[in-house]
Amino acid sequence: MQDLGTQSRCAFLEHPAPSSGGELSKLNAPNRKTGRNQLPTVRSKPINQFCGFANESGLIFASSSLPATCDKLRLLGICPLWSQLFRVKSTMKRIPSSVFQFQSQRSRTLILTVIVFLLNYGSTTLAQTNPYVPIDGFIAPFRSIELSSDEAGAIAELAVEEGDVIKAGATVAKLDDRVQELQVEIAQELAQTTSQLIAANQLLEKRKEISRRLIELKSKGHASQSEIIRAEMELSIAQAKVLAAKEEKAVREIELRRAEVQLDRRTVSAPFDGIVAKIHRREGEFLSPLHPEVATIIQVDKLLASFAIMSEQLDEFAMGKEYTIRLENGSLVKGTVHRIGVETDSQSGTVEIKLLIENPSLNLRSGESCSLSF
């Protein structure tokens, strides 16, 4: 059979829909005299189904859906352009219409998916690279900490509630400190004791007097050299006892300061001016090394607006430079560049920058979205 790809024109065949690949092969058998394919015209019964033909490698062509009253099936031959693309061979087989419908639906789904992806990617890239398109960001507190206690114990008193404005050094909570108070009292008594030092000083004075008298007696010939040596040794021991008493007193004073520090650590205080955002433990609850959090405190007299900027746009930003930021409610505020990230995100290709917003009246709230145009 001659390859349809060698034909330079499109041919039409009027014939009943073949029931098998064998019938199609018979129809397309070449004429022994002319060497060309036979395309006979035969009347057939009405056709109301969608059918197509394919070679061994896949779908080639299909007939259009014909109404029930049509008594002829027209088959479109393969043009030279399609012959070069698909390399049509003579071996053809009939495939059911459901295959065409499935492949057509799958192709449409794939095309729509690609279009949606390209539109989303293009809009995201345009929003990040076009200087006239606002860049979305969010506002965060200048500082936020989980206030914790480095001491374990039960909370005896909670001095704040959520939403309270507190100053640096203000008491947030107190732990049970009865044991620590007793330790401070004991340390105070020991630090104030001076009996050992007084006794050591008195002994030193006596040894000095004895040594002085022995020296006078020796000058008159009434004391031996061994008595002088023994007196000097006893004087040295008395001096060492005085030094030891002074050192002991210093150690007791240090013990007192340590006990006072341990007592102070039972009180949890705010490290900076801020607002109590959340309470984690209340009176009666126990603080452990695994769960030492008492409250969350945020500093909002200054705010930080964070934005993800494309790396090629970093030349537009400099430390201390001022920009206008649009808040979620539509109001505009000024912000200065506070920090520029030192790393570029490998997935998005963006760099984080933070703008400092002054908020002395505490009117602005953290956590809201904002946008930046430059």
Secondary structure as UniProt FT lines:
FT   HELIX           4..6
FT   STRAND          12..14
FT   HELIX           21..27
FT   TURN            32..34
FT   STRAND          52..55
FT   TURN            56..57
FT   STRAND          58..62
FT   TURN            68..69
FT   STRAND          74..76
FT   HELIX           80..86
FT   STRAND          93..95
FT   HELIX           97..129
FT   TURN            131..132
FT   STRAND          135..148
FT   STRAND          153..158
FT   TURN            162..163
FT   STRAND          165..166
FT   TURN            168..169
FT   STRAND          171..175
FT   HELIX           178..192
FT   HELIX           195..220
FT   HELIX           225..264
FT   TURN            265..266
FT   STRAND          267..269
FT   STRAND          274..279
FT   TURN            283..284
FT   STRAND          286..287
FT   STRAND          293..310
FT   HELIX           311..316
FT   TURN            319..320
FT   STRAND          322..327
FT   TURN            328..329
FT   STRAND          332..340
FT   TURN            346..348
FT   STRAND          350..358
FT   TURN            360..361
FT   TURN            366..367
FT   STRAND          369..372
//
